[in-house]
Amino acid sequence: MKILHVSGATGWGGNEQQLFDLIFGLQKLGIDNAIFCFKNCPVENIAKNKNIKYSSIPKVKAYSFNYAKSLNKYNDEYKPDIIHIHTSNSLTAYVIADFIFKLKRPTVFSKKGISGAMGLLSTFKYNYININKIICVSEAVKEAFIKVIKPKNYYKLCVVYDGINIERSENKSFVNLRKDFNIPEHAILIGNLANHSNAKDLVTMVKTAKELIYNQEIKNVHFVQIGREGKNTKEFMPLIKEYGLEPYFTCTGFLENAMDLLSQLDIYLMTSEREGLPLTIYEAFFKKIPVVSTKAGGIPEAIQHGYNGLLVNIKEAELLAMNLKTLIVDAELQKMFVERSYKLLFKKFTASQCAVNTLNVYNSLL
């Protein structure tokens, strides 16, 4: 079987990591893979370094004729059994290419997150007649997406959980957070790994730090945020100074192999307001780091409050701080959470399981 993966990503994030984890998993199942992507972007670079077949084009708008023409050309050359679309912008390009050139391949689209309001174009492309299956990363994403999908297309929706590549999770980073960023050795390290998008709600992370340190009076802590600057940076970073948190809060910016750094944390904190089901949760499970999080998106499908982690509603900084305090003072609770999460990871959330389940979707279309 040959699969053509189409990505319109220009940067690097969890979705792109999952694309490659899926490809590596499919390779082990004997599946041939190729990628259609943009030139001089991380997806192309990784494909090149990992000897994965690919075709790339200069960055253009998703609705450009050149994108559609190039996709059609590579489709003719590679002759895949199935086309798998991994980003929303590449879905736009696919719809245009298929409308003009008739690609004539069974097609799967992966929906990773929960979007805001959608316009007519989005509604049209998600309901496009030649999209055969829509893989949702969690039940929460599926439920949210039902609002966009016409009833006659509900049968196209299915859920396949992402999973982490255990081999990739071996440490490759040479960064020592405490040493390199002058974080006190005695401080309990509470970390978050996310690029600075509005969906990650890092304002709530800063408010949680303020609540824990100044209202809950837990001061033997240090918060570290790892991620690329973006739309949300100017909203949350000034608050660190405003709240007097500079001695307790470090923003590292983008770091290579950042997932490896989770093992240096004492607690993993997620303050997102919108999520599909983030890979960092699984990585924390694997590294045996206890998790405190909001209930954004599909997170409650991986964490049961009080069983293998602690959850609150979105934007509840005070409750997040209280949950952090609960974990900090209870080592036995931490141990119980990480052991249960570790077992759950291998039962449900590995890349090999994701690959098998995705292959089942492919087979259903042939």
C-alpha positions as CSV (number, residue, x, y, z in Angstrom):
1,M,0.0,0.0,0.0
2,K,1.2,3.5,-0.9
3,I,0.1,6.6,1.1
4,L,0.6,10.2,0.0
5,H,0.7,12.5,3.1
6,V,-0.1,16.1,2.3
7,S,1.0,18.8,4.8
8,G,0.8,22.6,4.4
9,A,2.7,23.2,7.6
10,T,5.3,25.9,7.5
11,G,6.5,25.5,11.1
12,W,7.0,22.7,13.6
13,G,4.6,21.6,16.3
14,G,2.9,18.5,17.8
15,N,0.9,17.9,14.6
16,E,4.1,17.7,12.5
17,Q,5.8,15.4,15.1
18,Q,2.7,13.2,15.0
19,L,2.9,13.0,11.1
20,F,6.3,11.5,11.3
21,D,5.5,9.2,14.2
22,L,2.6,7.9,12.1
23,I,4.9,7.4,9.0
24,F,7.5,5.5,11.0
25,G,4.8,3.3,12.5
26,L,3.3,2.7,9.1
27,Q,6.7,1.8,7.7
28,K,7.0,-1.0,10.3
29,L,3.7,-2.3,8.9
30,G,5.1,-2.5,5.4
31,I,3.4,0.7,4.1
32,D,5.2,2.9,1.6
33,N,4.9,6.6,2.4
34,A,5.6,9.9,0.6
35,I,5.0,13.5,1.6
36,F,3.9,16.5,-0.4
37,C,4.9,19.7,1.4
38,F,6.5,23.2,1.2
39,K,10.2,23.8,0.5
40,N,12.6,25.0,3.2
41,C,10.2,24.0,6.0
42,P,10.7,21.6,8.9
43,V,8.6,18.9,7.3
44,E,10.8,18.9,4.2
45,N,14.0,18.9,6.2
46,I,12.9,16.0,8.4
47,A,11.7,14.0,5.3
48,K,15.1,14.6,3.7
49,N,17.0,13.6,6.8
50,K,15.0,10.5,7.4
51,N,15.1,9.3,3.7
52,I,11.3,9.6,3.3
53,K,10.1,10.1,-0.2
54,Y,8.8,13.7,-0.7
55,S,8.0,16.4,-3.2
56,S,8.0,20.0,-2.2
57,I,7.0,23.3,-3.8
58,P,7.8,26.9,-2.8
59,K,5.4,28.4,-0.3
60,V,2.2,29.6,-2.0
61,K,-1.4,30.2,-0.9
62,A,-3.4,27.1,-0.5
63,Y,-5.9,28.2,-3.1
64,S,-3.3,28.9,-5.7
65,F,-3.5,27.1,-9.1
66,N,0.2,26.2,-8.8
67,Y,-0.4,24.3,-5.6
68,A,-3.2,22.3,-7.2
69,K,-1.2,21.7,-10.3
70,S,1.8,20.5,-8.4
71,L,-0.2,18.2,-6.2
72,N,-1.9,16.7,-9.2
73,K,1.5,16.1,-10.9
74,Y,2.9,14.3,-7.8
75,N,-0.3,12.3,-7.5
76,D,0.2,11.1,-11.0
77,E,3.9,10.3,-10.4
78,Y,3.7,8.5,-7.1
79,K,0.3,6.8,-7.8
80,P,-0.8,6.4,-4.1
81,D,-3.5,4.1,-3.0
82,I,-4.7,6.7,-0.6
83,I,-4.2,10.4,-0.1
84,H,-4.0,11.5,3.6
85,I,-4.4,15.3,4.3
86,H,-2.9,16.5,7.5
87,T,-3.5,20.3,7.6
88,S,-6.5,22.5,7.0
89,N,-4.8,24.6,4.3
90,S,-3.7,21.5,2.4
91,L,-7.3,20.3,2.5
92,T,-8.2,23.5,0.7
93,A,-5.5,22.8,-1.9
94,Y,-6.7,19.2,-2.3
95,V,-10.3,20.2,-2.9
96,I,-9.2,22.6,-5.6
97,A,-6.9,20.1,-7.2
98,D,-9.5,17.4,-7.1
99,F,-12.2,19.7,-8.5
100,I,-9.9,20.7,-11.5
101,F,-7.9,17.6,-12.1
102,K,-10.0,14.7,-10.7
103,L,-7.3,13.0,-8.5
104,K,-9.4,9.8,-8.2
105,R,-7.9,8.6,-5.0
106,P,-9.6,7.6,-1.7
107,T,-8.9,10.5,0.6
108,V,-8.6,10.8,4.4
109,F,-8.4,14.0,6.4
110,S,-7.0,14.3,9.9
111,K,-8.7,16.8,12.2
112,K,-6.3,17.5,15.1
113,G,-7.9,20.4,17.0
114,I,-11.1,22.2,17.9
115,S,-11.6,25.3,15.7
116,G,-13.5,28.5,16.4
117,A,-16.2,29.8,14.1
118,M,-16.0,28.5,10.5
119,G,-17.0,30.3,7.3
120,L,-18.7,29.0,4.2
121,L,-15.4,27.8,2.6
122,S,-14.5,25.7,5.6
123,T,-18.0,24.2,5.8
124,F,-17.8,23.3,2.1
125,K,-14.3,21.7,2.2
126,Y,-15.0,19.7,5.3
127,N,-18.1,18.3,3.6
128,Y,-16.5,17.8,0.2
129,I,-17.9,14.8,-1.5
130,N,-14.5,13.1,-2.2
131,I,-13.3,13.2,1.4
132,N,-13.9,9.6,2.3
133,K,-12.9,9.6,6.0
134,I,-12.2,12.2,8.6
135,I,-10.0,11.0,11.4
136,C,-10.5,12.9,14.7
137,V,-7.8,12.9,17.3
138,S,-10.3,12.6,20.2
139,E,-14.0,12.1,20.9
140,A,-14.1,15.8,21.9
141,V,-12.9,16.8,18.4
142,K,-15.4,14.5,16.8
143,E,-18.3,16.0,18.9
144,A,-17.2,19.6,18.0
145,F,-16.8,18.7,14.4
146,I,-20.3,17.3,14.1
147,K,-21.5,20.9,14.2
148,V,-19.7,21.5,10.9
149,I,-20.4,18.2,9.1
150,K,-23.7,17.6,7.4
151,P,-25.8,14.7,8.8
152,K,-25.3,12.8,5.6
153,N,-21.6,12.8,6.2
154,Y,-21.5,11.7,9.8
155,Y,-20.5,8.2,8.8
156,K,-17.2,9.6,7.6
157,L,-16.1,10.6,11.1
158,C,-14.0,8.3,13.2
159,V,-11.6,8.6,16.2
160,V,-8.0,7.4,16.1
161,Y,-5.9,8.6,19.1
162,D,-2.5,9.9,18.4
163,G,0.4,8.1,20.1
164,I,4.0,8.8,20.9
165,N,7.0,7.0,19.3
166,I,8.7,5.4,22.3
167,E,12.0,5.2,20.5
168,R,11.9,8.9,19.7
169,S,11.3,9.6,23.3
170,E,14.8,8.7,24.2
171,N,16.7,11.8,25.3
172,K,18.5,13.7,22.6
173,S,18.6,17.2,24.1
174,F,21.8,18.5,25.8
175,V,19.9,21.4,27.6
176,N,20.0,21.4,31.4
177,L,17.1,23.6,32.4
178,R,18.3,24.4,35.9
179,K,21.9,25.0,34.9
180,D,21.4,26.8,31.6
181,F,18.6,29.1,32.8
182,N,19.9,29.6,36.4
183,I,16.9,27.9,38.1
184,P,17.6,27.1,41.7
185,E,18.3,23.4,42.4
186,H,15.9,23.3,45.3
187,A,12.9,24.7,43.4
188,I,10.1,22.4,42.3
189,L,10.1,22.8,38.6
190,I,6.6,23.2,37.0
191,G,6.7,23.3,33.3
192,N,4.7,23.8,30.1
193,L,5.6,23.0,26.6
194,A,3.6,24.9,23.9
195,N,4.1,27.4,21.2
196,H,2.6,30.8,22.1
197,S,-0.8,30.5,20.4
198,N,-4.1,31.8,21.9
199,A,-5.4,28.2,22.2
200,K,-2.7,27.5,24.8
201,D,-3.9,30.4,27.1
202,L,-0.5,31.1,28.6
203,V,-2.1,34.1,30.4
204,T,-3.7,31.6,32.7
205,M,-0.4,29.9,33.3
206,V,1.0,33.2,34.6
207,K,-2.1,33.8,36.7
208,T,-1.7,30.3,38.1
209,A,1.9,31.1,39.1
210,K,0.8,34.3,40.8
211,E,-1.9,32.5,42.7
212,L,0.3,29.6,43.9
213,I,3.2,31.8,44.9
214,Y,1.5,34.8,46.5
215,N,-1.9,33.6,47.6
216,Q,-1.2,29.9,48.3
217,E,2.3,31.0,49.6
218,I,4.1,28.1,47.9
219,K,7.4,29.8,47.0
220,N,9.8,26.9,46.6
221,V,8.7,26.6,43.0
222,H,9.8,27.8,39.5
223,F,7.7,27.9,36.4
224,V,9.3,27.3,33.0
225,Q,7.5,27.8,29.7
226,I,9.1,26.2,26.6
227,G,7.9,27.2,23.1
228,R,8.2,29.4,20.1
229,E,6.9,33.0,20.3
230,G,3.7,33.8,18.5
231,K,0.3,35.6,18.7
232,N,0.0,35.1,22.5
233,T,3.5,36.2,23.5
234,K,2.7,39.9,24.0
235,E,-0.3,39.1,26.0
236,F,1.2,36.9,28.7
237,M,4.9,37.8,29.0
238,P,4.4,41.4,30.3
239,L,2.3,39.9,33.1
240,I,5.3,38.1,34.5
241,K,6.9,41.4,35.4
242,E,3.6,43.0,36.4
243,Y,2.9,40.3,38.9
244,G,6.4,40.3,40.3
245,L,7.1,36.8,39.1
246,E,10.5,37.3,37.4
247,P,12.4,35.3,40.1
248,Y,9.9,32.4,39.7
249,F,9.2,32.3,36.0
250,T,11.4,31.5,32.9
251,C,10.5,31.6,29.3
252,T,13.1,29.7,27.3
253,G,11.7,30.3,23.8
254,F,12.0,27.5,21.2
255,L,14.4,24.7,22.1
256,E,15.4,21.7,19.9
257,N,14.2,18.3,21.1
258,A,12.0,20.1,23.7
259,M,10.0,16.9,24.4
260,D,13.2,15.5,26.0
261,L,13.1,18.2,28.6
262,L,9.9,16.9,30.2
263,S,12.0,14.5,32.3
264,Q,13.6,17.4,34.0
265,L,10.2,18.7,35.3
266,D,8.6,17.8,38.6
267,I,5.1,18.7,37.4
268,Y,3.6,19.3,34.0
269,L,1.1,22.0,33.7
270,M,-1.4,22.6,30.9
271,T,-3.6,25.7,30.8
272,S,-5.0,25.4,27.3
273,E,-8.5,26.6,26.4
274,R,-8.7,24.6,23.2
275,E,-7.0,21.2,22.5
276,G,-7.5,18.1,20.4
277,L,-5.5,15.8,22.6
278,P,-1.9,17.0,22.9
279,L,1.2,14.8,22.5
280,T,2.8,16.5,25.5
281,I,0.3,14.8,27.8
282,Y,1.5,11.4,26.5
283,E,5.1,12.4,26.7
284,A,4.6,13.4,30.4
285,F,3.0,10.0,31.0
286,F,6.1,8.3,29.4
287,K,8.5,10.4,31.4
288,K,6.5,9.7,34.6
289,I,5.8,13.4,35.3
290,P,2.4,14.1,37.1
291,V,0.0,16.3,35.2
292,V,-2.2,19.2,36.3
293,S,-4.4,20.5,33.4
294,T,-7.5,22.2,32.2
295,K,-10.3,20.1,30.7
296,A,-9.7,21.5,27.3
297,G,-10.9,19.4,24.3
298,G,-9.9,15.7,24.6
299,I,-7.7,15.9,27.6
300,P,-10.3,14.3,29.9
301,E,-10.1,11.2,27.6
302,A,-6.5,10.7,28.8
303,I,-6.7,12.1,32.3
304,Q,-9.4,11.2,34.8
305,H,-9.5,13.7,37.6
306,G,-8.3,12.2,40.8
307,Y,-7.3,8.9,39.2
308,N,-4.2,9.7,37.1
309,G,-4.0,13.5,37.3
310,L,-5.9,16.7,38.3
311,L,-8.2,18.7,36.1
312,V,-10.1,21.9,36.2
313,N,-12.3,23.9,33.9
314,I,-10.5,26.3,31.5
315,K,-9.3,29.7,32.8
316,E,-9.6,28.5,36.4
317,A,-6.2,29.8,37.6
318,E,-7.1,29.6,41.3
319,L,-8.1,26.0,41.1
320,L,-5.1,25.1,39.0
321,A,-2.9,26.6,41.7
322,M,-4.8,24.6,44.4
323,N,-4.2,21.4,42.4
324,L,-0.6,22.2,42.1
325,K,-0.3,22.7,45.8
326,T,-2.1,19.4,46.4
327,L,0.4,17.5,44.3
328,I,3.4,19.4,45.7
329,V,2.6,18.3,49.3
330,D,1.6,14.7,48.5
331,A,4.4,12.6,47.1
332,E,2.3,9.4,47.3
333,L,-0.4,11.0,45.1
334,Q,2.3,11.9,42.6
335,K,3.6,8.4,42.5
336,M,0.1,6.9,42.1
337,F,-0.7,9.3,39.2
338,V,2.5,8.6,37.2
339,E,2.2,4.8,37.6
340,R,-1.4,4.8,36.4
341,S,-0.6,7.2,33.5
342,Y,2.4,5.1,32.4
343,K,0.3,1.9,32.2
344,L,-2.5,3.8,30.3
345,L,0.0,5.1,27.8
346,F,1.1,1.6,26.8
347,K,-2.4,0.4,26.7
348,K,-3.8,3.1,24.5
349,F,-1.5,5.9,23.3
350,T,1.6,4.6,21.5
351,A,2.5,5.4,17.9
352,S,2.4,1.7,16.9
353,Q,-1.2,1.5,18.1
354,C,-2.0,4.7,16.1
355,A,-0.4,3.3,13.0
356,V,-2.4,0.1,13.2
357,N,-5.7,2.0,13.8
358,T,-4.9,4.3,10.9
359,L,-4.1,1.4,8.7
360,N,-7.5,0.0,9.5
361,V,-9.1,3.2,8.3
362,Y,-7.1,3.0,5.1
363,N,-8.1,-0.6,4.5
364,S,-11.8,0.2,4.9
365,L,-11.5,2.4,1.8
366,L,-9.9,-0.1,-0.5
